[in-house]
């Protein structure tokens, strides 16, 4: 039963309002490490449902996050997709083809409020006592979100509702004025929360001020304006004559010694006819005017801008920088649990903040990783995964339900969990990401002599609820027989549930050179086939190649990275040093999905 509302403390009500679910906390799984830790820290990118990840983070980061900056769904009714470009050409086809679903912003009224409420409650627990939370929204939901945040953080935590003018109005508005602004809600529970006032020279008001006031030129061409040297209160010691100029009634604002220093530096302006002396304020030293709660000086990203990633709701780096400079200091921990293209994480890293970024979409994690690695920084980055595995209280019942839902038929007497069409099925553990270490009990079921004598290859599907990219390769390595294996993943994605085939990969080493011979990103190829796009070479489908020269069997730590720029292709061949250990290869497709395997000579 819900407790009665506190008198005098309003709250937002909706059908089905409930506290956040109690998720069993557990560690995230470390998948990749790039670079070294600095003071025990690498920036973190975590793939998974942010509700699950936030629950995990409570164990290790409760009360530790100095700045939370989030750009959650706006409840816009839109389906946001990132247009996929084949490297070397732009994919053609019908609307929606060759597009990566970033997230679906489709909700009922109650679902959206519950979604945001659950996450805000967890974010409150992660926030540092002197921390701040910035939430990006628009005019459709700002009133509801303010009510939610008042309830979660307390009305006294509200600091500002910033209006960001992101574009000009359209001329064809008919039934309503065009919307050209977004909102940024700033909440900080403590009066001692970090807040650094900002200035800008780029607002229309600042530009008009500059044009009106900075009208003087030094002989070297420097523009300046004049500023009075008048003491605000009577100061007898500041009433002196300087170079024949009489002081103001209250005296000068500088001592006679400081006046002489300014004069020697050429920073005094002496009007004609014996008027009072003024100080020069140079335009190239003018910081600008104080920033208010109306931001008109930050523009949306130009279509040709270098920072553009193609992510549908990407925000400009300048917007993230203002938020970060306002509410954090170097070394502070910054969290963005709606990571998107990684703009907040990128700018935070650039400004010396520590970063945790969270997103469910594989493409968002991969795009963010590439951007973070492109930024000069001595601190490393690691990629983790978190899944919600507490789906079934009874594991046996859960496995039976999954097999039934997929239409897997039983095959009594065989060492498999069933048949799906003409393929045998192994249902991997549902309580964790399925990895190479989970294969042993399945392999123990097999009659290897019968498998070796078989004329046709064993066609086997591994069904899992999240998997390690090297799962299929590990099975092939363990069974050196004719084997046709695929991984079917049921894990949550932004576009909704369903079986997805994992990418497949082949490579070998010859003459100290690693050759990638084949890469099949199955989901991407399926889209290409629907769109009639012929692909002769695997390289236009690959977005990154990562090579670990001393793989420990657990975590990929790439020594070689091939991250091609716009319009470029991965090399596909990579010279290796003679002194190397176990070589591990990972190839990532344009959607952020990956396959990996050990590579051997041959």
C-alpha positions as CSV (number, residue, x, y, z in Angstrom):
1,X,0.0,0.0,0.0
2,X,1.3,3.4,-0.9
3,X,1.9,5.8,2.1
4,X,-0.4,8.8,2.3
5,X,1.1,12.0,0.7
6,X,2.8,14.4,3.1
7,X,0.7,17.4,3.8
8,X,2.0,20.4,2.0
9,X,4.3,18.3,-0.2
10,X,2.6,17.8,-3.6
11,X,3.5,14.7,-5.7
12,X,2.7,13.6,-9.3
13,X,0.3,10.6,-9.5
14,X,-0.2,8.2,-12.3
15,X,-1.7,4.8,-12.8
16,X,0.7,2.1,-11.6
17,X,3.1,4.4,-9.8
18,X,5.5,2.2,-7.8
19,X,9.0,2.4,-6.4
20,X,11.9,1.2,-8.5
21,X,12.1,-2.6,-8.6
22,X,14.6,-4.3,-6.3
23,X,17.2,-5.7,-8.6
24,X,19.9,-8.0,-7.2
25,X,23.1,-6.1,-7.5
26,X,26.1,-7.8,-9.1
27,X,29.3,-6.9,-10.9
28,X,29.4,-5.8,-14.5
29,X,31.4,-8.0,-16.9
30,X,34.7,-6.5,-18.1
31,X,35.0,-7.0,-21.9
32,X,37.7,-4.6,-23.1
33,X,40.5,-2.4,-21.7
34,X,42.3,0.3,-23.7
35,X,45.3,2.1,-22.1
36,X,46.4,2.3,-18.5
37,X,44.6,3.3,-15.4
38,X,45.5,6.6,-13.8
39,X,45.3,6.7,-10.0
40,X,43.4,3.4,-10.2
41,X,40.8,4.7,-12.7
42,X,39.8,4.0,-16.3
43,X,36.8,5.7,-17.8
44,X,33.9,3.3,-18.2
45,X,31.4,2.6,-21.0
46,X,28.8,0.1,-19.8
47,X,26.3,-1.6,-22.2
48,X,23.0,-2.5,-20.7
49,X,19.6,-1.3,-19.5
50,X,20.5,1.8,-17.5
51,X,18.1,0.8,-14.7
52,X,20.1,-2.4,-14.2
53,X,23.4,-0.6,-14.5
54,X,22.4,2.1,-12.0
55,X,21.5,-0.7,-9.5
56,X,25.0,-2.2,-10.0
57,X,26.7,1.1,-9.5
58,X,25.0,1.6,-6.1
59,X,27.3,-1.0,-4.7
60,X,30.5,0.9,-5.7
61,X,29.5,4.5,-6.4
62,X,26.7,5.5,-4.0
63,X,27.1,9.2,-3.3
64,X,30.2,9.5,-5.4
65,X,29.0,11.1,-8.7
66,X,29.6,14.8,-8.7
67,X,27.7,15.6,-11.9
68,X,24.9,13.6,-13.6
69,X,24.1,15.0,-17.1
70,X,21.4,13.1,-19.0
71,X,19.5,13.6,-22.2
72,X,16.7,11.0,-21.8
73,X,13.9,10.2,-24.2
74,X,11.6,13.2,-24.7
75,X,8.4,11.2,-25.1
76,X,8.3,12.6,-28.6
77,X,6.5,9.7,-30.3
78,X,9.4,9.2,-32.7
79,X,11.5,6.2,-33.6
80,X,15.1,7.4,-33.6
81,X,17.4,5.8,-36.1
82,X,21.0,6.4,-37.1
83,X,21.6,6.1,-40.9
84,X,24.2,3.5,-41.6
85,X,26.8,4.4,-44.2
86,X,28.7,1.7,-45.9
87,X,32.4,2.7,-45.9
88,X,33.3,4.1,-49.2
89,X,29.7,4.8,-50.3
90,X,26.4,5.8,-48.8
91,X,23.8,3.1,-48.5
92,X,20.7,3.6,-50.6
93,X,17.2,2.2,-50.3
94,X,13.8,2.7,-48.8
95,X,13.2,4.8,-45.7
96,X,14.2,2.8,-42.6
97,X,16.5,0.3,-44.5
98,X,20.1,0.2,-43.4
99,X,19.3,2.2,-40.2
100,X,20.3,1.4,-36.7
101,X,17.6,1.9,-34.1
102,X,19.1,4.0,-31.4
103,X,16.0,4.0,-29.2
104,X,12.2,4.0,-29.5
105,X,10.6,7.1,-27.9
106,X,7.2,5.6,-28.0
107,X,5.3,5.5,-24.6
108,X,2.0,5.6,-23.0
109,X,1.7,8.5,-20.6
110,X,2.0,6.4,-17.5
111,X,4.9,4.3,-18.8
112,X,7.0,7.3,-19.5
113,X,6.5,8.8,-16.0
114,X,7.3,5.4,-14.4
115,X,10.4,5.0,-16.6
116,X,11.8,8.4,-15.5
117,X,10.8,8.1,-11.9
118,X,12.6,4.8,-11.4
119,X,15.8,6.1,-12.8
120,X,15.7,9.5,-11.0
121,X,15.3,7.7,-7.7
122,X,18.5,5.6,-8.3
123,X,20.4,8.7,-9.6
124,X,19.6,10.5,-6.4
125,X,21.3,7.7,-4.5
126,X,24.4,8.0,-6.7
127,X,24.7,11.8,-6.5
128,X,27.4,13.3,-4.4
129,X,26.2,15.4,-1.4
130,X,27.6,18.5,-3.3
131,X,26.6,17.1,-6.7
132,X,24.3,18.4,-9.4
133,X,22.0,16.8,-11.9
134,X,21.2,18.3,-15.3
135,X,18.3,16.9,-17.3
136,X,17.6,17.8,-20.9
137,X,14.0,17.8,-22.1
138,X,11.5,19.9,-24.2
139,X,8.3,21.8,-23.7
140,X,6.1,18.7,-23.9
141,X,7.3,17.1,-20.7
142,X,9.2,19.7,-18.7
143,X,6.3,20.4,-16.4
144,X,5.9,16.7,-15.5
145,X,9.6,16.2,-15.1
146,X,9.9,19.2,-12.8
147,X,7.2,17.7,-10.6
148,X,9.0,14.4,-10.6
149,X,12.4,16.0,-9.7
150,X,10.8,18.1,-7.0
151,X,9.4,14.9,-5.5
152,X,12.6,12.9,-5.8
153,X,15.2,15.6,-4.9
154,X,13.0,18.0,-2.9
155,X,11.7,21.4,-4.2
156,X,14.6,23.2,-2.5
157,X,17.0,21.4,-4.8
158,X,15.7,23.2,-7.9
159,X,18.3,25.7,-9.2
160,X,17.4,26.6,-12.8
161,X,15.2,25.9,-15.8
162,X,17.5,26.9,-18.6
163,X,16.0,27.6,-22.0
164,X,18.3,26.6,-24.9
165,X,17.5,28.2,-28.2
166,X,18.7,25.5,-30.6
167,X,17.4,26.9,-33.9
168,X,15.4,29.6,-35.6
169,X,11.7,29.3,-36.2
170,X,10.1,28.0,-39.4
171,X,8.1,30.2,-41.7
172,X,5.3,27.7,-42.4
173,X,3.9,27.3,-38.9
174,X,0.1,27.0,-39.1
175,X,-1.8,26.1,-36.0
176,X,0.9,26.9,-33.4
177,X,4.1,28.7,-33.0
178,X,7.2,26.7,-34.0
179,X,9.3,25.3,-31.2
180,X,12.9,26.4,-31.4
181,X,13.9,25.7,-27.8
182,X,14.8,22.9,-25.4
183,X,14.9,22.9,-21.6
184,X,17.7,22.0,-19.2
185,X,16.6,21.4,-15.6
186,X,19.3,21.9,-13.0
187,X,18.9,20.3,-9.5
188,X,21.4,20.4,-6.7
189,X,20.3,19.2,-3.3
190,X,23.1,21.1,-1.4
191,X,23.6,24.8,-1.2
192,X,27.3,24.0,-1.4
193,X,27.0,22.2,-4.7
194,X,29.7,23.1,-7.3
195,X,28.6,26.0,-9.4
196,X,30.9,28.1,-11.5
197,X,29.2,31.1,-13.2
198,X,30.0,31.3,-16.9
199,X,30.5,34.1,-19.4
200,X,30.0,34.4,-23.1
201,X,30.9,36.7,-25.9
202,X,28.6,35.0,-28.4
203,X,25.1,36.0,-27.3
204,X,23.3,38.6,-29.3
205,X,23.4,40.9,-26.3
206,X,27.2,40.5,-25.9
207,X,27.8,41.0,-29.6
208,X,25.7,44.2,-29.5
209,X,27.6,45.4,-26.4
210,X,31.0,44.7,-28.1
211,X,29.9,46.7,-31.2
212,X,28.7,49.6,-29.2
213,X,31.5,49.9,-26.6
214,X,34.7,48.6,-28.2
215,X,35.1,51.5,-30.6
216,X,38.6,52.6,-29.9
217,X,41.8,51.4,-31.5
218,X,45.4,51.3,-30.2
219,X,48.2,52.2,-32.7
220,X,48.8,48.4,-33.1
221,X,45.1,47.9,-34.0
222,X,43.9,46.4,-30.7
223,X,40.3,47.3,-30.0
224,X,39.4,48.6,-26.6
225,X,36.7,50.3,-24.6
226,X,37.2,52.8,-21.8
227,X,36.2,52.2,-18.2
228,X,36.0,54.8,-15.5
229,X,38.7,54.8,-12.8
230,X,36.3,56.0,-10.0
231,X,36.4,54.8,-6.4
232,X,32.9,53.7,-5.3
233,X,33.3,55.4,-1.9
234,X,35.3,58.4,-0.6
235,X,38.9,57.4,-0.2
236,X,41.2,60.4,0.8
237,X,44.3,58.4,-0.1
238,X,43.1,57.9,-3.6
239,X,42.5,61.6,-4.2
240,X,45.7,62.7,-6.0
241,X,46.5,64.6,-9.2
242,X,48.0,62.4,-11.9
243,X,49.8,64.1,-14.9
244,X,47.7,67.2,-14.3
245,X,44.4,65.4,-14.2
246,X,42.2,66.1,-11.3
247,X,40.7,63.1,-9.4
248,X,36.9,62.3,-9.2
249,X,35.2,63.5,-5.9
250,X,35.6,60.0,-4.3
251,X,39.1,59.6,-5.7
252,X,40.6,57.2,-8.3
253,X,40.0,53.4,-8.1
254,X,43.8,52.8,-8.2
255,X,46.6,53.8,-5.9
256,X,49.1,56.2,-7.3
257,X,51.6,53.4,-7.6
258,X,49.2,51.1,-9.5
259,X,48.2,54.1,-11.7
260,X,51.8,54.5,-12.8
261,X,52.1,50.7,-13.5
262,X,49.0,50.9,-15.7
263,X,50.4,54.0,-17.5
264,X,53.7,52.3,-18.1
265,X,51.9,49.3,-19.6
266,X,49.9,51.5,-22.0
267,X,46.6,50.7,-20.3
268,X,45.4,54.2,-19.5
269,X,43.4,56.4,-21.9
270,X,44.0,60.2,-21.6
271,X,41.1,62.2,-23.2
272,X,41.8,65.6,-24.7
273,X,41.1,68.8,-22.9
274,X,42.2,67.6,-19.5
275,X,39.3,65.2,-18.9
276,X,39.6,62.4,-16.4
277,X,41.7,59.3,-17.1
278,X,40.1,56.0,-18.1
279,X,41.3,52.5,-18.1
280,X,41.5,50.5,-21.3
281,X,39.6,47.2,-21.5
282,X,40.9,45.3,-24.6
283,X,38.5,43.2,-26.6
284,X,40.9,40.3,-26.8
285,X,40.9,40.2,-23.0
286,X,37.2,40.8,-22.5
287,X,35.6,37.6,-21.1
288,X,32.1,38.4,-22.1
289,X,28.8,38.9,-20.3
290,X,27.4,36.6,-17.6
291,X,25.4,33.6,-18.8
292,X,21.8,33.6,-17.7
293,X,19.0,31.0,-17.9
294,X,18.5,31.8,-21.6
295,X,21.2,30.3,-23.9
296,X,21.2,31.7,-27.4
297,X,24.9,31.4,-28.2
298,X,25.1,27.6,-28.7
299,X,24.0,26.3,-32.1
300,X,22.9,22.9,-33.3
301,X,25.6,20.9,-35.1
302,X,26.3,21.9,-38.6
303,X,25.7,19.0,-41.1
304,X,29.4,19.3,-42.2
305,X,30.8,19.6,-38.7
306,X,33.7,17.3,-37.7
307,X,31.9,16.4,-34.5
308,X,28.9,15.1,-36.2
309,X,28.4,11.3,-35.8
310,X,25.0,10.8,-37.5
311,X,23.4,10.0,-34.2
312,X,19.8,11.4,-34.5
313,X,19.6,13.4,-31.2
314,X,23.3,14.3,-30.9
315,X,23.9,17.5,-29.0
316,X,26.8,20.0,-29.6
317,X,30.0,19.7,-27.7
318,X,29.7,23.3,-26.7
319,X,26.5,22.5,-24.8
320,X,28.1,19.7,-22.9
321,X,31.1,21.9,-22.1
322,X,29.1,24.6,-20.6
323,X,27.3,22.2,-18.3
324,X,30.6,20.5,-17.3
325,X,32.4,23.7,-16.6
326,X,29.5,25.0,-14.6
327,X,28.9,22.0,-12.3
328,X,32.2,20.1,-12.0
329,X,35.9,20.4,-11.5
330,X,38.8,18.4,-12.9
331,X,39.0,14.9,-11.3
332,X,35.2,14.8,-10.6
333,X,33.2,11.8,-11.5
334,X,30.6,12.4,-14.3
335,X,27.8,10.0,-15.2
336,X,25.7,10.0,-18.3
337,X,23.3,7.0,-18.3
338,X,21.7,8.0,-21.7
339,X,25.0,8.0,-23.4
340,X,24.0,8.2,-27.1
341,X,26.9,9.3,-29.3
342,X,29.0,10.0,-26.2
343,X,29.3,13.8,-26.4
344,X,29.1,14.3,-22.6
345,X,31.7,11.6,-22.0
346,X,34.0,12.9,-24.7
347,X,34.0,16.5,-23.4
348,X,34.2,15.4,-19.8
349,X,37.3,13.4,-20.6
350,X,38.8,16.3,-22.5
351,X,38.3,18.5,-19.5
352,X,39.9,16.1,-17.1
353,X,36.8,14.6,-15.5
354,X,36.4,10.9,-14.8
355,X,33.5,9.3,-16.8
356,X,30.9,6.6,-16.6
357,X,28.7,6.3,-19.7
358,X,25.8,3.8,-20.1
359,X,23.7,2.8,-23.1
360,X,21.7,-0.2,-24.2
361,X,22.6,0.2,-27.9
362,X,25.8,-1.5,-29.1
363,X,26.3,1.2,-31.7
364,X,26.2,3.9,-29.1
365,X,28.8,2.2,-27.0
366,X,31.1,1.6,-30.0
367,X,30.7,5.2,-31.3
368,X,31.4,6.6,-27.9
369,X,34.5,4.3,-27.5
370,X,35.9,5.5,-30.8
371,X,35.4,9.2,-29.8
372,X,37.0,8.7,-26.4
373,X,40.0,6.9,-27.9
374,X,40.4,9.8,-30.4
375,X,40.9,12.3,-27.6
376,X,44.5,12.7,-26.3
377,X,44.4,11.4,-22.7
378,X,46.7,9.4,-20.6
379,X,43.8,7.7,-18.8
380,X,42.5,4.4,-20.3
381,X,39.0,3.4,-21.2
382,X,37.2,0.1,-20.4
383,X,34.1,-1.4,-21.8
384,X,31.7,-3.4,-19.6
385,X,28.4,-5.2,-19.9
386,X,25.5,-5.6,-17.5
387,X,22.4,-7.7,-18.2
388,X,19.2,-8.2,-16.3
389,X,19.3,-11.9,-15.6
390,X,16.8,-12.3,-12.7
391,X,14.0,-13.1,-15.2
392,X,13.1,-16.5,-13.8
393,X,12.9,-17.5,-10.2
394,X,12.9,-21.1,-11.3
395,X,15.8,-21.6,-13.8
396,X,14.5,-24.9,-15.1
397,X,11.1,-23.4,-15.7
398,X,12.7,-20.4,-17.4
399,X,14.6,-22.6,-19.8
400,X,11.5,-24.5,-20.7
401,X,9.6,-21.2,-21.4
402,X,12.4,-19.9,-23.7
403,X,12.5,-23.1,-25.7
404,X,8.7,-23.1,-26.0
405,X,8.6,-19.5,-27.1
406,X,11.2,-20.0,-29.8
407,X,9.4,-23.1,-31.2
408,X,12.3,-25.4,-30.3
409,X,11.2,-29.1,-30.7
410,X,12.5,-31.7,-28.3
411,X,15.0,-34.3,-29.6
412,X,15.0,-37.1,-27.0
413,X,18.1,-39.2,-26.8
414,X,20.3,-36.5,-28.3
415,X,22.8,-34.3,-26.4
416,X,21.0,-31.2,-27.4
417,X,18.2,-29.1,-26.0
418,X,16.1,-29.4,-29.1
419,X,15.6,-28.7,-32.8
420,X,15.0,-25.4,-34.5
421,X,14.2,-26.2,-38.1
422,X,17.2,-28.3,-39.2
423,X,19.6,-27.1,-36.6
424,X,20.4,-28.6,-33.2
425,X,20.1,-26.1,-30.3
426,X,22.0,-25.6,-27.1
427,X,20.3,-23.2,-24.8
428,X,23.1,-21.5,-22.9
429,X,22.9,-20.3,-19.2
430,X,20.3,-17.6,-18.8
431,X,21.8,-16.1,-15.6
432,X,24.8,-14.4,-17.2
433,X,26.5,-13.5,-20.4
434,X,27.3,-16.7,-22.2
435,X,31.0,-17.1,-22.7
436,X,33.7,-19.7,-23.7
437,X,33.9,-20.8,-20.0
438,X,30.2,-22.0,-20.2
439,X,30.9,-24.6,-23.0
440,X,32.5,-27.4,-20.9
441,X,29.3,-29.1,-19.7
442,X,27.7,-29.0,-23.1
443,X,30.8,-30.4,-24.7
444,X,30.8,-33.2,-22.2
445,X,27.5,-34.4,-23.6
446,X,28.9,-35.1,-27.0
447,X,30.0,-38.5,-28.4
448,X,33.1,-37.2,-30.2
449,X,33.7,-40.5,-32.1
450,X,30.2,-40.2,-33.6
451,X,30.8,-36.5,-34.4
452,X,34.1,-37.3,-36.1
453,X,32.6,-40.0,-38.3
454,X,29.6,-37.9,-39.4
455,X,29.5,-37.2,-43.1
456,X,27.6,-33.9,-42.8
457,X,28.7,-31.0,-40.6
458,X,26.9,-30.6,-37.3
459,X,24.5,-27.6,-37.6
460,X,24.3,-26.1,-34.2
461,X,22.6,-22.9,-32.8
462,X,23.7,-21.5,-29.5
463,X,20.7,-19.6,-28.0
464,X,21.7,-17.1,-25.2
465,X,20.5,-14.1,-23.3
466,X,23.6,-11.9,-24.0
467,X,26.9,-13.4,-25.1
468,X,30.7,-12.9,-25.3
469,X,31.8,-12.0,-28.9
470,X,34.2,-15.0,-28.9
471,X,31.6,-17.6,-28.0
472,X,31.2,-19.2,-31.5
473,X,35.0,-19.2,-32.1
474,X,35.6,-20.9,-28.8
475,X,33.2,-23.7,-29.7
476,X,34.9,-24.2,-33.1
477,X,38.3,-24.3,-31.5
478,X,37.0,-27.0,-29.0
479,X,35.5,-29.1,-31.8
480,X,37.9,-29.5,-34.7
481,X,35.3,-31.3,-36.8
482,X,32.9,-30.2,-39.5
483,X,30.8,-27.7,-37.7
484,X,28.2,-25.1,-38.7
485,X,27.6,-22.9,-35.6
486,X,25.7,-19.7,-35.1
487,X,24.9,-17.6,-32.1
488,X,21.3,-16.5,-31.6
489,X,21.0,-13.7,-29.0
490,X,17.8,-12.9,-27.2
491,X,19.2,-10.0,-25.1
492,X,17.3,-6.7,-24.9
493,X,17.9,-4.2,-27.7
494,X,16.4,-0.7,-28.4
495,X,14.4,-2.0,-31.3
496,X,12.7,-4.7,-29.2
497,X,13.0,-8.4,-28.5
498,X,13.8,-11.1,-31.0
499,X,16.4,-13.5,-32.1
500,X,19.5,-11.9,-33.7
501,X,22.4,-13.8,-35.4
502,X,25.8,-12.8,-34.1
503,X,28.5,-11.8,-36.6
504,X,30.9,-14.4,-37.9
505,X,34.7,-14.0,-38.5
506,X,37.6,-15.8,-40.0
507,X,41.3,-14.9,-40.0
508,X,44.8,-16.4,-40.1
509,X,48.5,-15.5,-39.6
510,X,51.1,-15.9,-42.4
511,X,54.6,-14.4,-42.5
512,X,54.0,-12.5,-39.3
513,X,51.0,-10.8,-40.9
514,X,47.4,-11.2,-39.6
515,X,44.9,-11.6,-42.5
516,X,41.2,-11.1,-41.9
517,X,39.7,-13.4,-44.6
518,X,36.0,-13.1,-43.9
519,X,33.6,-11.1,-41.7
520,X,29.8,-11.7,-41.8
521,X,27.8,-9.2,-39.8
522,X,24.5,-11.2,-40.1
523,X,22.0,-8.5,-39.1
524,X,23.6,-5.9,-41.3
525,X,23.8,-8.3,-44.3
526,X,20.1,-9.1,-43.8
527,X,19.3,-5.4,-44.1
528,X,21.5,-5.1,-47.2
529,X,19.8,-8.0,-48.9
530,X,16.4,-6.5,-48.3
531,X,17.6,-3.2,-49.8
532,X,19.2,-4.9,-52.8
533,X,22.7,-3.6,-51.9
534,X,25.4,-5.9,-53.3
535,X,28.5,-6.3,-51.1
536,X,31.6,-8.0,-52.6
537,X,34.1,-7.0,-49.8
538,X,33.7,-7.3,-46.1
539,X,35.7,-4.2,-45.3
540,X,32.9,-1.6,-46.1
541,X,30.9,-3.4,-43.3
542,X,33.6,-3.1,-40.7
543,X,34.0,-0.1,-38.4
544,X,36.9,-1.2,-36.3
545,X,39.5,-3.9,-36.0
546,X,41.1,-4.6,-32.5
547,X,44.1,-6.9,-32.0
548,X,45.4,-8.1,-28.6
549,X,48.9,-9.5,-29.0
550,X,49.0,-11.1,-25.5
551,X,45.4,-12.2,-24.7
552,X,44.9,-13.5,-21.3
553,X,41.7,-15.4,-22.1
554,X,39.4,-13.0,-20.2
555,X,39.7,-9.3,-21.3
556,X,40.6,-7.9,-24.6
557,X,43.5,-5.3,-24.3
558,X,44.2,-4.2,-27.9
559,X,47.7,-3.4,-28.8
560,X,46.8,-2.6,-32.4
561,X,43.7,-0.6,-33.3
562,X,42.4,0.1,-36.8
563,X,39.8,2.8,-36.5
564,X,39.3,4.3,-40.0
565,X,38.1,7.8,-40.6
566,X,35.1,9.0,-42.6
567,X,35.0,7.2,-46.0
568,X,38.1,5.1,-45.2
569,X,38.3,1.3,-45.0
570,X,40.0,-1.0,-42.5
571,X,43.2,-2.4,-43.8
572,X,42.4,-6.1,-43.3
573,X,46.1,-7.0,-43.1
574,X,48.2,-6.3,-40.1
575,X,51.9,-6.8,-39.6
576,X,52.6,-8.4,-36.2
577,X,55.8,-8.3,-34.1
578,X,57.7,-11.6,-34.0
579,X,57.6,-11.5,-30.2
580,X,54.0,-12.0,-29.3
581,X,51.7,-14.1,-27.2
582,X,48.2,-15.4,-27.8
583,X,46.7,-13.2,-30.6
584,X,43.1,-12.3,-30.2
585,X,41.1,-10.5,-33.0
586,X,37.9,-8.5,-32.7
587,X,36.1,-7.0,-35.7
588,X,33.2,-4.5,-35.0
589,X,30.5,-3.9,-37.7
590,X,28.7,-0.6,-38.5
591,X,26.0,-1.3,-36.0
592,X,28.5,-1.9,-33.1
593,X,28.1,-5.7,-33.1
594,X,31.3,-7.7,-32.8
595,X,32.9,-11.1,-33.4
596,X,36.2,-12.2,-32.1
597,X,38.5,-15.2,-32.2
598,X,42.0,-16.5,-31.5
599,X,44.2,-16.2,-34.7
600,X,46.8,-18.8,-35.4
601,X,49.4,-19.4,-38.2
602,X,48.1,-21.3,-41.2
